[in-house]
Amino acid sequence: MLYLLVNIHSITPRTGLENLTSASGITIFNIMNTQNQSNIDALESKIEELLTLTQKLSAENTDLKEQMQTIRSDRAQLIEQKERARSQVESMITRLKTVETA
């Protein structure tokens, strides 16, 4: 916490706030503005990081959706192939049973 010895100089006409100056002559509002700017800069940096991360995650999400669609398509083809193979095997079994009984 920063403690300063201050003198009240005047009331600023625009804001109605007291213009405080430290014993070293630094205006408190300037310190506040510097701190506020520092906070704003830090916030801006965090927002930029979040935007970058959002874009990265969005691209990754798009890729994952495409992969899921490919996997679903491949799965459907495999199920179809399995059903054809099962049908062929059942047909062969039926024919073998017919040959055995003849």
ABEGO torsion letter per residue (X at the ends): XBBBBBBBABBBAAAGBBBBBBAAGBBAAAAAAAAAAAAAAAAAAAAAAAAAAAAAAAAAAAAAAAAAAAAAAAAAAAAAAAAAAAAAAAAAAAAAAAAAAX
